[in-house]
Amino acid sequence: MISKIDYFKTKLLEEKEKLEQDLKTMAKRNPENPDDWEPAPPAMNVMVSDANELADTFEELENVIGVSDQLEERLRAVNQALEKIEKGDYGQCRQCGKEIDEKRLEANPAAAACIKHT
Protein backbone atom coordinates (compact mmCIF):
# COMPACT_ATOMS: atom_id res chain seq x y z
CA MET A 1 0.00 0.00 0.00
CA ILE A 2 1.29 3.45 -0.93
CA SER A 3 1.80 5.93 1.90
CA LYS A 4 0.07 9.31 1.96
CA ILE A 5 3.43 11.07 1.52
CA ASP A 6 4.39 8.88 -1.45
CA TYR A 7 0.98 9.53 -3.00
CA PHE A 8 1.39 13.31 -2.78
CA LYS A 9 5.03 13.11 -3.88
CA THR A 10 3.93 11.29 -7.02
CA LYS A 11 1.24 13.91 -7.68
CA LEU A 12 3.76 16.73 -7.17
CA LEU A 13 6.35 15.11 -9.46
CA GLU A 14 3.72 14.66 -12.17
CA GLU A 15 2.68 18.29 -11.85
CA LYS A 16 6.32 19.42 -11.91
CA GLU A 17 6.90 17.55 -15.15
CA LYS A 18 3.80 19.07 -16.75
CA LEU A 19 4.71 22.58 -15.61
CA GLU A 20 8.23 22.24 -17.01
CA GLN A 21 6.85 20.95 -20.32
CA ASP A 22 4.43 23.89 -20.50
CA LEU A 23 7.19 26.35 -19.66
CA LYS A 24 9.43 24.91 -22.38
CA THR A 25 6.82 25.92 -24.97
CA MET A 26 7.12 29.60 -24.06
CA ALA A 27 10.34 30.11 -22.14
CA LYS A 28 13.87 28.85 -21.73
CA ARG A 29 15.90 28.16 -18.63
CA ASN A 30 18.21 30.92 -17.53
CA PRO A 31 21.71 29.43 -17.94
CA GLU A 32 22.93 31.35 -14.89
CA ASN A 33 20.02 30.19 -12.69
CA PRO A 34 18.36 26.91 -13.78
CA ASP A 35 15.40 27.60 -11.47
CA ASP A 36 14.61 30.76 -13.43
CA TRP A 37 12.77 30.76 -16.76
CA GLU A 38 13.06 33.56 -19.32
CA PRO A 39 10.04 34.11 -21.57
CA ALA A 40 10.83 33.69 -25.24
CA PRO A 41 9.36 36.16 -27.70
CA PRO A 42 6.74 34.64 -29.98
CA ALA A 43 7.94 33.60 -33.41
CA MET A 44 6.08 36.03 -35.60
CA ASN A 45 7.15 37.44 -38.95
CA VAL A 46 6.65 41.10 -38.31
CA MET A 47 7.40 43.90 -40.64
CA VAL A 48 8.79 46.60 -38.38
CA SER A 49 7.20 49.27 -40.54
CA ASP A 50 3.71 47.97 -39.72
CA ALA A 51 2.83 49.47 -36.35
CA ASN A 52 -0.21 47.20 -35.88
CA GLU A 53 1.79 44.02 -36.38
CA LEU A 54 4.51 45.31 -34.07
CA ALA A 55 1.88 46.12 -31.42
CA ASP A 56 0.44 42.61 -31.83
CA THR A 57 3.89 41.13 -31.27
CA PHE A 58 4.39 43.11 -28.08
CA GLU A 59 0.92 42.15 -26.87
CA GLU A 60 1.64 38.48 -27.51
CA LEU A 61 4.95 38.79 -25.64
CA GLU A 62 3.14 40.35 -22.67
CA ASN A 63 0.70 37.42 -22.70
CA VAL A 64 3.59 34.93 -22.79
CA ILE A 65 5.31 36.71 -19.90
CA GLY A 66 2.11 36.67 -17.83
CA VAL A 67 1.44 32.98 -18.38
CA SER A 68 5.07 31.94 -17.92
CA ASP A 69 5.27 33.93 -14.67
CA GLN A 70 2.22 32.07 -13.33
CA LEU A 71 3.65 28.71 -14.38
CA GLU A 72 7.02 29.55 -12.86
CA GLU A 73 5.38 30.62 -9.58
CA ARG A 74 3.44 27.35 -9.43
CA LEU A 75 6.60 25.38 -10.22
CA ARG A 76 8.35 27.09 -7.28
CA ALA A 77 5.48 26.08 -4.98
CA VAL A 78 5.66 22.48 -6.22
CA ASN A 79 9.44 22.40 -5.71
CA GLN A 80 9.06 23.80 -2.20
CA ALA A 81 6.49 21.10 -1.39
CA LEU A 82 8.88 18.44 -2.69
CA GLU A 83 11.64 19.89 -0.51
CA LYS A 84 9.30 19.70 2.50
CA ILE A 85 8.72 16.03 1.75
CA GLU A 86 12.48 15.45 1.77
CA LYS A 87 12.81 17.34 5.08
CA GLY A 88 9.93 15.44 6.61
CA ASP A 89 7.63 18.39 7.26
CA TYR A 90 5.28 18.15 4.29
CA GLY A 91 1.66 18.89 5.03
CA GLN A 92 2.31 21.24 7.93
CA CYS A 93 1.03 24.81 7.83
CA ARG A 94 3.84 27.34 7.52
CA GLN A 95 1.93 29.72 9.86
CA CYS A 96 0.69 27.59 12.73
CA GLY A 97 2.53 24.31 12.20
CA LYS A 98 -0.67 22.28 12.34
CA GLU A 99 -1.37 19.55 9.83
CA ILE A 100 -2.99 20.71 6.59
CA ASP A 101 -6.28 18.93 5.91
CA GLU A 102 -5.88 16.05 3.49
CA LYS A 103 -8.77 17.33 1.34
CA ARG A 104 -6.86 20.59 0.89
CA LEU A 105 -3.72 18.72 -0.10
CA GLU A 106 -5.74 16.62 -2.52
CA ALA A 107 -7.00 19.81 -4.17
CA ASN A 108 -3.59 21.49 -4.01
CA PRO A 109 -0.68 19.18 -3.16
CA ALA A 110 1.65 22.21 -3.03
CA ALA A 111 -0.42 23.97 -0.34
CA ALA A 112 1.89 25.54 2.23
CA ALA A 113 -0.78 26.68 4.67
CA CYS A 114 -4.02 25.46 6.18
CA ILE A 115 -7.30 27.03 5.13
CA LYS A 116 -7.23 29.37 8.13
CA HIS A 117 -3.86 30.84 7.06
CA THR A 118 -4.38 30.97 3.31
ChimeraX attribute file (.defattr): number of C-alpha atoms within 10 A of each C-alpha:
attribute: neighborCount
match mode: 1-to-1
recipient: residues
	/A:1	3
	/A:2	6
	/A:3	8
	/A:4	10
	/A:5	13
	/A:6	11
	/A:7	12
	/A:8	22
	/A:9	20
	/A:10	14
	/A:11	16
	/A:12	21
	/A:13	14
	/A:14	11
	/A:15	17
	/A:16	20
	/A:17	12
	/A:18	14
	/A:19	17
	/A:20	17
	/A:21	12
	/A:22	15
	/A:23	24
	/A:24	16
	/A:25	12
	/A:26	18
	/A:27	22
	/A:28	15
	/A:29	15
	/A:30	12
	/A:31	10
	/A:32	7
	/A:33	8
	/A:34	9
	/A:35	12
	/A:36	15
	/A:37	20
	/A:38	17
	/A:39	23
	/A:40	16
	/A:41	15
	/A:42	15
	/A:43	9
	/A:44	11
	/A:45	9
	/A:46	14
	/A:47	10
	/A:48	10
	/A:49	8
	/A:50	9
	/A:51	11
	/A:52	12
	/A:53	15
	/A:54	16
	/A:55	13
	/A:56	13
	/A:57	18
	/A:58	14
	/A:59	12
	/A:60	16
	/A:61	18
	/A:62	15
	/A:63	14
	/A:64	20
	/A:65	18
	/A:66	13
	/A:67	16
	/A:68	23
	/A:69	18
	/A:70	13
	/A:71	19
	/A:72	21
	/A:73	12
	/A:74	16
	/A:75	22
	/A:76	16
	/A:77	18
	/A:78	24
	/A:79	17
	/A:80	16
	/A:81	22
	/A:82	21
	/A:83	13
	/A:84	16
	/A:85	16
	/A:86	11
	/A:87	9
	/A:88	11
	/A:89	14
	/A:90	23
	/A:91	25
	/A:92	18
	/A:93	20
	/A:94	17
	/A:95	12
	/A:96	12
	/A:97	12
	/A:98	12
	/A:99	14
	/A:100	20
	/A:101	15
	/A:102	14
	/A:103	9
	/A:104	15
	/A:105	16
	/A:106	13
	/A:107	9
	/A:108	14
	/A:109	23
	/A:110	26
	/A:111	23
	/A:112	22
	/A:113	21
	/A:114	21
	/A:115	11
	/A:116	9
	/A:117	10
	/A:118	10
